[in-house]
Amino acid sequence: MRPVHGVSESTLNDFDLSGVVKSQRISKYLGEIHTKGGDMSATLVGLQPMPSTAAFGFLASAWKDMKASGFKGSIYGAIFAIMGYAIGFVYQNLWQVTMGLTAGFFLVGPFLCCGIYDISRQLDRGYKPNVSASTMSWARNWKSIAFFAAILTFFMIVWARVSVVLFALFGNHSYPDLRDMISKIISLENLEFLSIWTAVGFVFASLVFAISVVSVPMMLDRGSDTMESIGTSAKALWHNANAMLIWALCIVALIGASLVLFLPLLVITAPLIGHGTWHAYKALVPQIRHG
């Protein structure tokens, strides 16, 4: 069988179809993939309104995907847990490079998330989940996803520098190095600084959440460019503020608890949020019309 852009021969074989039915299913799948110079045109009809409790539906659907896929997404969760341990190890032994390592993880993160999204995408289309294929799913629209990863990394770097400035302005200490700043952030000895740092951090986190609600799933699924996906995410947040607030709180609670209490929990919570994000995208953004 001739290789097809973005889909390996082994992936097509895993569909376990036969004859004309197999040909039709594969053609449908390939028609939904963004290819170089593709002639697919799509028009978004309008964002779907969501009830305030929609986040719990996203999590319920995510759990179903985890079970249906045999918890294959947990492979990515394990990678995130290893990343967390790596940052902790570097901070303890070579703290000077912590910022660079964290920036690297922000660059890699969206690519890893694509794997989780693609497992849900395969399930949605009735295909057997294929982890091998999901690891390269980002390649279908790698330029847009890479640009988005660079934007996230920029936000992270700016936030890190703002944190240092806030520490210098409101802390009772001299201008800190990174190690001193982090130790003060996680202590309660300077409540004024901690309050201001949390408030400013909330603004940064809100901006990042606003541009990323459905961005990467949309780029993966429809081959959208970065700015179109960011704009759609912002509109989804604007028109469904209550539902997205609860969804954001769910993300913070699950991932935050994993980071603070027990990193291996990311093996479950990271793919749960990943699959949930895919279902948030499917619920928020309407189906496309092919022109």
Backbone as CSV, one residue per row, in Angstrom:
resi,resn,N_x,N_y,N_z,CA_x,CA_y,CA_z,C_x,C_y,C_z
1,MET,0.842,-1.199,0.000,0.000,0.000,0.000,0.871,1.240,0.000
2,ARG,0.516,2.223,-0.777,1.314,3.446,-0.894,1.156,4.281,0.378
3,PRO,2.280,4.746,0.977,2.187,5.570,2.182,1.418,6.849,1.903
4,VAL,0.668,7.317,2.904,-0.120,8.534,2.778,0.352,9.525,3.809
5,HIS,0.408,10.795,3.426,0.898,11.837,4.324,0.141,11.826,5.645
6,GLY,0.849,11.698,6.768,0.249,11.768,8.091,-0.327,10.464,8.588
7,VAL,-0.396,9.398,7.718,-0.964,8.128,8.145,-0.059,7.007,7.677
8,SER,0.436,6.191,8.595,1.336,5.111,8.231,0.557,3.908,7.720
9,GLU,1.272,3.027,7.030,0.621,1.815,6.518,0.100,0.964,7.653
10,SER,0.875,0.886,8.751,0.440,0.071,9.884,-0.851,0.612,10.483
11,THR,-0.999,1.959,10.478,-2.217,2.565,11.004,-3.420,2.163,10.172
12,LEU,-3.255,2.193,8.848,-4.368,1.813,7.979,-4.725,0.348,8.156
13,ASN,-3.705,-0.477,8.347,-3.973,-1.897,8.544,-4.731,-2.149,9.820
14,ASP,-4.493,-1.303,10.835,-5.144,-1.481,12.118,-6.632,-1.185,12.071
15,PHE,-7.099,-0.594,10.986,-8.514,-0.308,10.915,-9.338,-1.598,10.836
16,ASP,-8.707,-2.686,10.406,-9.337,-4.000,10.393,-10.639,-3.988,9.594
17,LEU,-10.583,-3.396,8.408,-11.734,-3.376,7.520,-11.399,-4.179,6.281
18,SER,-12.365,-4.370,5.391,-12.104,-5.181,4.209,-12.816,-4.613,2.994
19,GLY,-12.225,-4.894,1.813,-12.862,-4.599,0.544,-13.243,-3.147,0.356
20,VAL,-14.417,-2.944,-0.240,-14.899,-1.603,-0.552,-15.142,-0.803,0.716
21,VAL,-15.641,-1.457,1.770,-15.910,-0.763,3.030,-14.632,-0.160,3.565
22,LYS,-13.525,-0.947,3.515,-12.240,-0.441,3.987,-11.817,0.773,3.173
23,SER,-11.971,0.716,1.869,-11.581,1.831,1.013,-12.383,3.077,1.336
24,GLN,-13.688,2.897,1.562,-14.536,4.045,1.848,-14.180,4.670,3.190
25,ARG,-13.932,3.821,4.195,-13.612,4.334,5.520,-12.288,5.080,5.513
26,ILE,-11.310,4.513,4.802,-10.001,5.160,4.742,-10.102,6.485,3.998
27,SER,-10.876,6.514,2.915,-11.044,7.753,2.164,-11.692,8.827,3.028
28,LYS,-12.659,8.421,3.835,-13.318,9.369,4.732,-12.328,9.920,5.742
29,TYR,-11.504,9.012,6.291,-10.504,9.432,7.280,-9.514,10.415,6.672
30,LEU,-9.031,10.088,5.477,-8.047,10.958,4.842,-8.662,12.294,4.458
31,GLY,-9.954,12.296,4.144,-10.619,13.545,3.809,-10.719,14.485,4.982
32,GLU,-10.606,13.931,6.228,-10.709,14.754,7.419,-9.353,15.236,7.886
33,ILE,-8.280,14.799,7.215,-6.925,15.169,7.623,-6.443,16.347,6.791
34,HIS,-5.818,17.282,7.463,-5.246,18.437,6.762,-3.959,18.012,6.085
35,THR,-3.908,18.141,4.770,-2.712,17.749,4.035,-2.114,18.950,3.355
36,LYS,-0.846,18.823,2.964,-0.179,19.915,2.275,-0.904,20.210,0.961
37,GLY,-1.271,21.479,0.806,-1.916,21.869,-0.438,-3.269,21.220,-0.619
38,GLY,-3.892,20.769,0.516,-5.170,20.098,0.412,-6.245,21.028,-0.119
39,ASP,-7.313,20.440,-0.665,-8.370,21.256,-1.233,-9.593,21.274,-0.338
40,MET,-9.396,20.859,0.927,-10.535,20.869,1.828,-10.809,22.294,2.278
41,SER,-12.042,22.750,2.145,-12.425,24.058,2.672,-13.518,23.848,3.688
42,ALA,-13.455,24.590,4.780,-14.421,24.401,5.853,-14.859,25.739,6.403
43,THR,-16.115,25.799,6.766,-16.655,27.027,7.319,-17.256,26.745,8.681
44,LEU,-16.840,27.497,9.698,-17.430,27.353,11.009,-18.766,28.085,11.024
45,VAL,-19.784,27.385,11.487,-21.127,27.951,11.449,-21.396,28.833,12.658
46,GLY,-20.792,28.579,13.794,-21.040,29.335,15.016,-20.758,28.471,16.222
47,LEU,-20.345,29.097,17.314,-19.996,28.346,18.502,-21.244,27.872,19.229
48,GLN,-21.140,26.684,19.819,-22.271,26.091,20.502,-22.342,26.583,21.949
49,PRO,-23.539,26.956,22.442,-23.684,27.345,23.849,-23.592,26.116,24.745
50,MET,-22.993,26.269,25.913,-22.788,25.168,26.829,-23.449,25.454,28.174
51,PRO,-24.040,24.446,28.813,-24.531,24.650,30.185,-23.362,24.813,31.143
52,SER,-23.619,25.405,32.287,-22.543,25.681,33.239,-21.858,24.413,33.728
53,THR,-22.601,23.313,33.746,-22.050,22.055,34.261,-21.410,21.194,33.171
54,ALA,-21.159,21.787,32.006,-20.630,21.008,30.882,-19.302,20.338,31.209
55,ALA,-18.508,20.951,32.082,-17.187,20.400,32.409,-17.274,18.975,32.931
56,PHE,-18.301,18.688,33.691,-18.444,17.343,34.248,-18.777,16.333,33.149
57,GLY,-19.479,16.812,32.135,-19.730,15.959,30.972,-18.450,15.683,30.203
58,PHE,-17.572,16.706,30.100,-16.289,16.502,29.431,-15.484,15.421,30.155
59,LEU,-15.475,15.491,31.481,-14.702,14.522,32.267,-15.304,13.116,32.154
60,ALA,-16.640,13.033,32.125,-17.292,11.722,31.987,-16.953,11.103,30.632
61,SER,-17.005,11.912,29.575,-16.642,11.412,28.246,-15.166,11.041,28.186
62,ALA,-14.336,11.815,28.875,-12.904,11.534,28.901,-12.626,10.185,29.551
63,TRP,-13.317,9.903,30.642,-13.119,8.622,31.324,-13.548,7.456,30.422
64,LYS,-14.625,7.651,29.675,-15.059,6.619,28.733,-13.984,6.374,27.673
65,ASP,-13.371,7.455,27.187,-12.301,7.313,26.193,-11.101,6.578,26.776
66,MET,-10.784,6.875,28.022,-9.649,6.203,28.652,-9.891,4.698,28.732
67,LYS,-11.094,4.334,29.138,-11.412,2.910,29.240,-11.490,2.256,27.857
68,ALA,-12.117,2.953,26.897,-12.263,2.400,25.552,-10.919,2.202,24.859
69,SER,-9.949,3.051,25.197,-8.626,2.960,24.562,-7.665,2.068,25.342
70,GLY,-8.162,1.453,26.421,-7.270,0.630,27.226,-6.239,1.466,27.970
71,PHE,-6.611,2.716,28.302,-5.742,3.654,29.043,-4.424,3.914,28.299
72,LYS,-4.496,3.899,26.980,-3.291,4.191,26.190,-2.786,5.615,26.407
73,GLY,-3.691,6.543,26.706,-3.276,7.913,26.953,-2.409,8.056,28.189
74,SER,-2.446,7.069,29.075,-1.623,7.134,30.286,-0.134,7.092,29.963
75,ILE,0.197,6.619,28.763,1.601,6.665,28.338,2.079,8.109,28.320
76,TYR,1.234,8.997,27.812,1.580,10.414,27.789,1.570,11.000,29.204
77,GLY,0.632,10.532,30.026,0.606,10.980,31.413,1.889,10.625,32.135
78,ALA,2.427,9.434,31.857,3.690,9.022,32.466,4.832,9.927,32.029
79,ILE,4.804,10.364,30.765,5.841,11.278,30.273,5.770,12.604,31.014
80,PHE,4.553,13.110,31.242,4.412,14.359,31.995,4.925,14.190,33.428
81,ALA,4.663,13.030,34.026,5.157,12.787,35.385,6.686,12.767,35.415
82,ILE,7.272,12.139,34.411,8.741,12.108,34.319,9.287,13.526,34.153
83,MET,8.585,14.345,33.361,8.990,15.744,33.216,8.996,16.456,34.571
84,GLY,7.951,16.218,35.355,7.879,16.843,36.665,9.040,16.440,37.553
85,TYR,9.368,15.150,37.553,10.509,14.680,38.343,11.807,15.276,37.814
86,ALA,11.915,15.432,36.497,13.133,15.998,35.910,13.332,17.437,36.353
87,ILE,12.229,18.227,36.371,12.340,19.610,36.829,12.761,19.650,38.295
88,GLY,12.160,18.780,39.113,12.524,18.728,40.525,13.974,18.352,40.726
89,PHE,14.443,17.388,39.965,15.836,16.948,40.090,16.804,18.050,39.680
90,VAL,16.493,18.706,38.556,17.369,19.777,38.082,17.381,20.939,39.072
91,TYR,16.204,21.263,39.629,16.132,22.365,40.594,16.994,22.074,41.825
92,GLN,17.005,20.830,42.256,17.777,20.458,43.435,19.277,20.399,43.158
93,ASN,19.657,20.059,41.942,21.062,19.808,41.662,21.726,20.819,40.721
94,LEU,20.925,21.442,39.854,21.490,22.421,38.926,20.414,23.459,38.639
95,TRP,20.035,24.204,39.701,18.868,25.060,39.619,18.986,26.130,38.544
96,GLN,20.228,26.490,38.141,20.404,27.563,37.164,19.750,27.264,35.816
97,VAL,19.596,25.995,35.478,19.023,25.649,34.171,17.542,25.283,34.272
98,THR,16.948,25.500,35.460,15.538,25.157,35.637,14.655,25.910,34.657
99,MET,14.925,27.207,34.471,14.097,28.019,33.582,14.166,27.503,32.144
100,GLY,15.349,27.172,31.682,15.489,26.665,30.325,14.791,25.335,30.137
101,LEU,14.899,24.465,31.146,14.243,23.161,31.060,12.730,23.315,31.054
102,THR,12.219,24.200,31.910,10.780,24.434,31.954,10.283,25.003,30.623
103,ALA,11.045,25.915,30.035,10.683,26.464,28.734,10.634,25.357,27.681
104,GLY,11.587,24.433,27.754,11.597,23.310,26.829,10.360,22.446,26.963
105,PHE,9.901,22.256,28.195,8.703,21.454,28.417,7.462,22.155,27.881
106,PHE,7.441,23.498,27.980,6.319,24.235,27.412,6.291,24.087,25.895
107,LEU,7.462,23.994,25.280,7.530,23.789,23.842,7.058,22.392,23.453
108,VAL,7.410,21.407,24.262,7.094,20.007,23.958,5.655,19.666,24.327
109,GLY,5.116,20.332,25.360,3.798,19.984,25.889,2.691,19.872,24.866
110,PRO,2.473,20.893,24.031,1.385,20.790,23.052,1.534,19.614,22.091
111,PHE,2.778,19.244,21.760,2.988,18.097,20.876,2.582,16.799,21.577
112,LEU,2.898,16.692,22.879,2.503,15.505,23.631,0.985,15.438,23.772
113,CYS,0.370,16.594,24.025,-1.087,16.622,24.154,-1.769,16.164,22.875
114,CYS,-1.152,16.444,21.730,-1.724,15.995,20.451,-1.949,14.486,20.454
115,GLY,-1.043,13.757,21.078,-1.186,12.310,21.117,-2.450,11.884,21.835
116,ILE,-2.738,12.551,22.964,-3.954,12.237,23.717,-5.188,12.620,22.907
117,TYR,-5.154,13.819,22.315,-6.290,14.250,21.499,-6.531,13.287,20.345
118,ASP,-5.449,12.807,19.743,-5.605,11.958,18.563,-6.198,10.598,18.929
119,ILE,-5.927,10.120,20.132,-6.553,8.864,20.565,-8.067,9.043,20.627
120,SER,-8.525,10.162,21.187,-9.966,10.446,21.203,-10.494,10.634,19.789
121,ARG,-9.707,11.258,18.939,-10.110,11.474,17.541,-10.303,10.140,16.829
122,GLN,-9.394,9.216,17.058,-9.518,7.887,16.452,-10.775,7.186,16.936
123,LEU,-11.045,7.275,18.241,-12.250,6.645,18.797,-13.508,7.265,18.199
124,ASP,-13.512,8.594,18.041,-14.677,9.276,17.468,-14.994,8.779,16.070
125,ARG,-13.954,8.393,15.326,-14.135,7.956,13.951,-14.256,6.452,13.811
126,GLY,-14.329,5.774,14.938,-14.573,4.342,14.913,-13.360,3.492,14.645
127,TYR,-12.149,4.068,14.814,-10.929,3.331,14.562,-10.349,2.779,15.858
128,LYS,-9.606,1.720,15.720,-8.916,1.148,16.871,-7.800,2.096,17.302
129,PRO,-7.767,2.499,18.589,-6.731,3.437,19.044,-5.327,2.914,18.771
130,ASN,-4.518,3.747,18.165,-3.174,3.374,17.772,-2.201,4.406,18.347
131,VAL,-1.479,4.011,19.395,-0.558,4.932,20.062,0.561,5.349,19.124
132,SER,1.057,4.408,18.323,2.140,4.715,17.394,1.739,5.833,16.441
133,ALA,0.522,5.754,15.900,0.050,6.798,14.989,-0.148,8.115,15.730
134,SER,-0.610,8.038,16.984,-0.881,9.264,17.733,0.392,10.050,18.043
135,THR,1.522,9.361,18.144,2.770,10.062,18.470,3.207,11.014,17.366
136,MET,2.741,10.776,16.168,3.116,11.638,15.041,1.923,12.430,14.505
137,SER,0.832,12.476,15.260,-0.365,13.171,14.780,-0.104,14.661,14.568
138,TRP,0.788,15.244,15.364,1.108,16.668,15.233,1.702,17.022,13.870
139,ALA,2.289,16.015,13.201,2.957,16.283,11.921,1.975,16.741,10.847
140,ARG,0.675,16.484,11.027,-0.309,16.910,10.033,-0.401,18.431,9.957
141,ASN,-0.073,19.108,11.037,-0.167,20.571,11.047,0.925,21.121,11.969
142,TRP,2.140,20.657,11.762,3.209,20.919,12.713,3.596,22.393,12.797
143,LYS,3.484,23.140,11.703,3.876,24.545,11.741,2.977,25.346,12.663
144,SER,1.672,25.138,12.561,0.735,25.866,13.417,0.908,25.469,14.876
145,ILE,1.072,24.174,15.116,1.225,23.702,16.494,2.542,24.194,17.087
146,ALA,3.593,24.204,16.288,4.887,24.704,16.769,4.805,26.197,17.095
147,PHE,4.101,26.956,16.268,3.939,28.389,16.529,3.176,28.600,17.828
148,PHE,2.143,27.792,18.038,1.372,27.908,19.279,2.235,27.547,20.481
149,ALA,3.059,26.510,20.355,3.959,26.136,21.441,4.928,27.272,21.751
150,ALA,5.394,27.954,20.708,6.295,29.087,20.913,5.590,30.225,21.645
151,ILE,4.309,30.441,21.351,3.543,31.483,22.044,3.418,31.146,23.525
152,LEU,3.113,29.878,23.836,3.021,29.462,25.242,4.360,29.653,25.957
153,THR,5.434,29.307,25.277,6.761,29.458,25.867,7.076,30.923,26.132
154,PHE,6.671,31.792,25.207,6.877,33.227,25.406,6.143,33.706,26.656
155,PHE,4.878,33.286,26.814,4.125,33.649,28.008,4.831,33.163,29.269
156,MET,5.357,31.938,29.229,6.038,31.392,30.393,7.272,32.205,30.758
157,ILE,8.049,32.588,29.749,9.277,33.351,29.999,8.938,34.735,30.551
158,VAL,7.935,35.394,29.957,7.533,36.714,30.448,7.040,36.616,31.881
159,TRP,6.228,35.594,32.163,5.702,35.424,33.523,6.833,35.188,34.522
160,ALA,7.838,34.443,34.136,8.966,34.192,35.030,9.688,35.492,35.365
161,ARG,9.884,36.347,34.352,10.572,37.617,34.596,9.704,38.559,35.422
162,VAL,8.387,38.567,35.162,7.477,39.396,35.955,7.507,38.944,37.410
163,SER,7.588,37.642,37.639,7.651,37.121,39.005,8.867,37.661,39.738
164,VAL,9.998,37.694,39.055,11.225,38.208,39.675,11.076,39.692,40.019
165,VAL,10.479,40.467,39.091,10.287,41.896,39.336,9.342,42.116,40.513
166,LEU,8.247,41.346,40.573,7.316,41.465,41.688,8.004,41.143,43.009
167,PHE,8.847,40.143,42.976,9.584,39.776,44.184,10.466,40.938,44.623
168,ALA,11.135,41.572,43.672,12.030,42.678,44.004,11.254,43.879,44.544
169,LEU,10.029,44.112,43.998,9.255,45.279,44.405,8.542,45.093,45.733
170,PHE,8.023,43.893,45.960,7.168,43.678,47.124,7.761,42.757,48.180
171,GLY,8.842,42.089,47.849,9.475,41.232,48.840,10.374,42.040,49.760
172,ASN,10.659,41.495,50.917,11.532,42.161,51.882,12.972,41.703,51.728
173,HIS,13.390,41.517,50.480,14.718,40.991,50.220,15.304,41.728,49.024
174,SER,16.568,41.539,48.800,17.215,42.122,47.633,16.762,41.400,46.375
175,TYR,17.084,41.970,45.214,16.706,41.349,43.935,17.194,39.912,43.909
176,PRO,16.284,38.946,43.730,16.623,37.543,43.956,17.177,36.843,42.730
177,ASP,17.835,35.727,42.997,18.081,34.807,41.907,16.891,33.863,41.840
178,LEU,16.856,33.004,40.814,15.698,32.147,40.595,15.425,31.237,41.784
179,ARG,16.484,30.671,42.363,16.309,29.722,43.453,15.675,30.401,44.665
180,ASP,16.155,31.608,45.000,15.617,32.337,46.133,14.162,32.699,45.888
181,MET,13.842,33.125,44.649,12.482,33.523,44.322,11.510,32.363,44.487
182,ILE,11.877,31.194,43.981,10.981,30.041,44.064,10.746,29.642,45.510
183,SER,11.791,29.671,46.333,11.640,29.291,47.737,10.701,30.248,48.461
184,LYS,10.724,31.541,48.094,9.836,32.500,48.723,8.402,32.360,48.224
185,ILE,8.248,32.001,46.954,6.905,31.836,46.407,6.143,30.748,47.152
186,ILE,6.814,29.655,47.477,6.133,28.528,48.097,6.088,28.628,49.618
187,SER,6.570,29.736,50.185,6.480,29.947,51.629,5.427,31.014,51.913
188,LEU,5.016,31.119,53.192,3.989,32.079,53.580,4.565,33.229,54.395
189,GLU,5.873,33.419,54.343,6.477,34.453,55.172,6.253,35.861,54.625
190,ASN,5.840,35.957,53.368,5.611,37.273,52.774,4.243,37.270,52.110
191,LEU,3.195,37.473,52.895,1.835,37.348,52.398,1.484,38.435,51.388
192,GLU,2.053,39.639,51.547,1.767,40.714,50.593,2.259,40.331,49.206
193,PHE,3.495,39.863,49.144,4.030,39.429,47.854,3.224,38.268,47.288
194,LEU,2.897,37.307,48.142,2.178,36.121,47.682,0.814,36.502,47.107
195,SER,0.134,37.452,47.741,-1.185,37.882,47.257,-1.076,38.556,45.897
196,ILE,-0.115,39.476,45.763,0.057,40.187,44.491,0.518,39.235,43.401
197,TRP,1.453,38.350,43.749,1.969,37.379,42.778,0.844,36.474,42.274
198,THR,-0.049,36.043,43.188,-1.168,35.188,42.805,-2.140,35.927,41.890
199,ALA,-2.406,37.213,42.209,-3.341,37.993,41.396,-2.808,38.195,39.990
200,VAL,-1.532,38.567,39.870,-0.943,38.767,38.544,-0.855,37.431,37.803
201,GLY,-0.513,36.369,38.540,-0.465,35.043,37.931,-1.814,34.617,37.390
202,PHE,-2.885,35.003,38.075,-4.234,34.680,37.609,-4.507,35.329,36.257
203,VAL,-4.024,36.568,36.088,-4.214,37.267,34.814,-3.484,36.522,33.699
204,PHE,-2.228,36.142,33.944,-1.462,35.406,32.939,-2.136,34.067,32.627
205,ALA,-2.544,33.354,33.666,-3.172,32.047,33.471,-4.465,32.175,32.678
206,SER,-5.214,33.241,32.947,-6.472,33.461,32.221,-6.215,33.708,30.742
207,LEU,-5.184,34.482,30.446,-4.834,34.744,29.050,-4.452,33.456,28.332
208,VAL,-3.624,32.656,28.989,-3.192,31.395,28.378,-4.380,30.460,28.177
209,PHE,-5.256,30.391,29.181,-6.428,29.527,29.060,-7.331,30.003,27.933
210,ALA,-7.486,31.336,27.813,-8.371,31.895,26.787,-7.921,31.525,25.381
211,ILE,-6.607,31.474,25.153,-6.122,31.186,23.799,-5.950,29.697,23.539
212,SER,-6.151,28.873,24.576,-5.835,27.448,24.409,-6.993,26.505,24.687
213,VAL,-8.203,27.032,24.908,-9.342,26.174,25.252,-9.536,25.067,24.219
214,VAL,-9.567,25.454,22.938,-9.782,24.459,21.882,-8.717,24.541,20.790
215,SER,-7.658,25.321,21.015,-6.711,25.625,19.937,-6.035,24.393,19.347
216,VAL,-5.351,23.620,20.197,-4.578,22.493,19.665,-5.484,21.408,19.078
217,PRO,-6.596,21.026,19.741,-7.489,20.061,19.088,-7.991,20.541,17.732
218,MET,-8.266,21.831,17.617,-8.755,22.375,16.350,-7.678,22.337,15.279
219,MET,-6.453,22.678,15.654,-5.348,22.601,14.695,-5.107,21.162,14.257
220,LEU,-5.224,20.239,15.193,-5.000,18.824,14.903,-6.109,18.259,14.018
221,ASP,-7.335,18.607,14.334,-8.490,17.997,13.678,-8.800,18.617,12.323
222,ARG,-8.634,19.926,12.205,-9.097,20.621,11.012,-7.991,21.286,10.210
223,GLY,-6.764,21.200,10.684,-5.680,21.853,9.977,-5.766,23.359,10.027
224,SER,-6.420,23.899,11.055,-6.561,25.356,11.186,-5.218,25.996,11.477
225,ASP,-5.077,27.265,11.110,-3.843,27.953,11.454,-3.903,28.424,12.907
226,THR,-2.776,28.882,13.406,-2.661,29.207,14.828,-3.606,30.322,15.239
227,MET,-3.623,31.416,14.490,-4.419,32.570,14.888,-5.918,32.289,14.791
228,GLU,-6.329,31.521,13.803,-7.748,31.147,13.699,-8.167,30.326,14.901
229,SER,-7.306,29.398,15.313,-7.609,28.543,16.455,-7.642,29.338,17.753
230,ILE,-6.700,30.263,17.906,-6.681,31.112,19.093,-7.943,31.970,19.155
231,GLY,-8.335,32.531,18.016,-9.543,33.345,17.969,-10.783,32.547,18.330
232,THR,-10.858,31.306,17.843,-12.000,30.452,18.163,-12.025,30.132,19.650
233,SER,-10.859,29.888,20.245,-10.785,29.610,21.679,-11.285,30.799,22.492
234,ALA,-10.841,31.985,22.114,-11.258,33.186,22.837,-12.769,33.382,22.736
235,LYS,-13.329,33.133,21.548,-14.774,33.266,21.377,-15.522,32.215,22.198
236,ALA,-14.989,31.006,22.228,-15.626,29.943,23.011,-15.670,30.314,24.481
237,LEU,-14.581,30.897,24.977,-14.537,31.326,26.382,-15.512,32.477,26.616
238,TRP,-15.553,33.421,25.703,-16.406,34.594,25.863,-17.885,34.222,25.914
239,HIS,-18.295,33.300,25.057,-19.704,32.940,24.962,-20.125,31.861,25.967
240,ASN,-19.164,31.270,26.648,-19.481,30.212,27.622,-18.632,30.409,28.883
241,ALA,-18.666,31.627,29.416,-17.772,31.987,30.519,-17.976,31.092,31.739
242,ASN,-19.219,30.845,32.121,-19.475,30.047,33.323,-18.982,28.613,33.161
243,ALA,-19.313,28.017,32.021,-18.892,26.634,31.781,-17.376,26.535,31.716
244,MET,-16.726,27.502,31.070,-15.274,27.465,30.943,-14.575,27.748,32.272
245,LEU,-15.206,28.553,33.130,-14.641,28.783,34.458,-14.610,27.486,35.259
246,ILE,-15.701,26.745,35.210,-15.742,25.467,35.937,-14.749,24.481,35.323
247,TRP,-14.623,24.491,33.999,-13.658,23.614,33.336,-12.231,23.972,33.750
248,ALA,-11.939,25.256,33.818,-10.609,25.693,34.244,-10.331,25.265,35.682
249,LEU,-11.337,25.385,36.549,-11.168,24.965,37.944,-10.926,23.461,38.044
250,CYS,-11.585,22.700,37.191,-11.362,21.247,37.167,-9.917,20.936,36.768
251,ILE,-9.419,21.656,35.764,-8.039,21.439,35.320,-7.063,21.772,36.443
252,VAL,-7.270,22.929,37.074,-6.374,23.351,38.154,-6.422,22.356,39.309
253,ALA,-7.629,21.907,39.669,-7.771,20.989,40.798,-7.080,19.656,40.526
254,LEU,-7.325,19.079,39.350,-6.778,17.755,39.051,-5.270,17.793,38.809
255,ILE,-4.825,18.713,37.959,-3.390,18.788,37.665,-2.635,19.359,38.855
256,GLY,-3.218,20.381,39.502,-2.568,20.967,40.670,-2.376,19.963,41.790
257,ALA,-3.417,19.169,42.064,-3.304,18.149,43.104,-2.220,17.135,42.762
258,SER,-2.120,16.782,41.489,-1.090,15.827,41.061,0.307,16.397,41.266
259,LEU,0.490,17.668,40.913,1.807,18.289,41.033,2.215,18.469,42.488
260,VAL,1.251,18.805,43.337,1.566,19.104,44.740,1.624,17.847,45.601
261,LEU,0.686,16.929,45.390,0.561,15.784,46.284,1.364,14.567,45.843
262,PHE,1.253,14.223,44.553,1.864,12.960,44.112,1.964,12.972,42.595
263,LEU,3.172,13.200,42.079,3.353,13.346,40.636,2.836,12.162,39.809
264,PRO,2.997,10.911,40.267,2.487,9.799,39.459,0.991,9.853,39.175
265,LEU,0.249,10.689,39.925,-1.172,10.843,39.615,-1.390,11.390,38.212
266,LEU,-0.360,12.034,37.658,-0.465,12.561,36.294,-0.699,11.453,35.275
267,VAL,-0.340,10.243,35.610,-0.582,9.110,34.714,-2.081,8.986,34.422
268,ILE,-2.911,9.389,35.392,-4.362,9.358,35.212,-4.919,10.737,34.893
269,THR,-4.503,11.748,35.663,-5.128,13.069,35.515,-4.756,13.764,34.202
270,ALA,-3.512,13.599,33.732,-3.118,14.263,32.483,-3.921,13.760,31.284
271,PRO,-4.024,12.439,31.066,-4.865,11.992,29.942,-6.345,12.282,30.163
272,LEU,-6.798,12.291,31.430,-8.202,12.623,31.692,-8.504,14.041,31.224
273,ILE,-7.614,14.990,31.549,-7.795,16.366,31.092,-7.611,16.456,29.579
274,GLY,-6.661,15.688,29.031,-6.441,15.707,27.587,-7.657,15.235,26.806
275,HIS,-8.194,14.080,27.191,-9.396,13.578,26.529,-10.569,14.536,26.756
276,GLY,-10.647,15.113,27.972,-11.712,16.068,28.261,-11.623,17.301,27.385
277,THR,-10.400,17.752,27.121,-10.209,18.918,26.257,-10.683,18.628,24.843
278,TRP,-10.440,17.408,24.383,-10.940,17.034,23.058,-12.464,17.124,23.025
279,HIS,-13.117,16.624,24.063,-14.574,16.655,24.083,-15.103,18.075,24.288
280,ALA,-14.335,18.925,24.975,-14.710,20.336,25.078,-14.689,20.972,23.692
281,TYR,-13.651,20.671,22.934,-13.553,21.174,21.558,-14.730,20.698,20.713
282,LYS,-15.047,19.411,20.788,-16.138,18.869,19.983,-17.483,19.469,20.376
283,ALA,-17.638,19.775,21.674,-18.906,20.335,22.137,-19.028,21.820,21.832
284,LEU,-17.912,22.537,21.904,-17.934,23.987,21.741,-17.946,24.432,20.286
285,VAL,-17.134,23.757,19.469,-16.971,24.177,18.081,-17.816,23.279,17.195
286,PRO,-18.692,23.846,16.376,-19.598,23.036,15.546,-18.860,22.251,14.488
287,GLN,-19.570,21.291,13.927,-19.006,20.512,12.822,-18.750,21.416,11.634
288,ILE,-17.822,21.016,10.778,-17.475,21.841,9.631,-18.340,21.487,8.428
289,ARG,-18.535,22.508,7.586,-19.214,22.300,6.312,-18.167,22.285,5.235
290,HIS,-18.116,21.256,4.454,-17.157,21.184,3.360,-17.704,21.924,2.147
291,GLY,-16.846,22.791,1.581,-17.294,23.570,0.443,-16.694,23.119,-0.842
